[in-house]
Amino acid sequence: MRPLDMDQVNGFVNENIVLFHNARLERIKAIKLKEVLRKKNPYLFKAKNIQKASDLIHGILDAFISASEEKMFGDFLEDLAVYICGQVYGGNKSSATGIDLEFRKDSIHFLVSIKSGPNWGNSSQYAALERNFSTAVRILSQSVHTIRSQPILGICYGKTKSINRGLYIKYTGQNFWYFISGNQNLFTDIIEPIGYEAKQHNDAYQIEKSKVYNLFEQKFLNDYCSSGLIDWAAIVEFNSGNLDI
């Protein structure tokens, strides 16, 4: 175990958070109205009694962007966790399916699947996770350098206590960051560098986001509000019309 150099961690965060912001900006520039309408649930928005085009555009675009940003930021947190573990325990990015990080500590080979938040998956995804863990453990057991292996589900934020599921142990929030670093305060130490130049990045992002809102609303009014009211039938037809039975 090596001591964690927070100056190096801060440098990694500062460099890589810029990549997140750049990806976020490029994603919103590339969004198309049809892409958003095709992927969001029109019945849900109709059930909310939305009648103004601007309200609908804001609703579907905000939901679409939120899901996209959660994925991109989850990738950033995963890379940060691998980097930190690499500094302290010599951990490295895993090539095994469904495993993000591998490292050895206290004569145990840890296999870590990293998720950004506590609500990351459904029952099928948990079942796939268990299959991936079982496969990775089986492959390791066949090595001539076999040592005990332990699968870990690491959740980057949340307050759930540590849980031993038998096949794997689940660490959440502070417990997860402590597990990969040996630093009890890491979960709060990393919050400040994550905000590096956030205002500058967000100002540029908001300008592009406003452009998208305005352009989407203009196109939506032309395509789906010819009578002045939202043509819900036309939206549902575009979103779900596929009769071939």
PyMOL commands that set and color helices and strands:
alter all, ss='L'
color gray80, all
select helices_A, chain A and resi 6-30+33-39+42-47+53-89+123-141+174-181+186-189+191-194+198-224+232-240
alter helices_A, ss='H'
color red, helices_A
select strands_A, chain A and resi 92-93+101-105+108-115+148-155+163-164+169-172
alter strands_A, ss='S'
color yellow, strands_A
deselect
rebuild
show_as cartoon
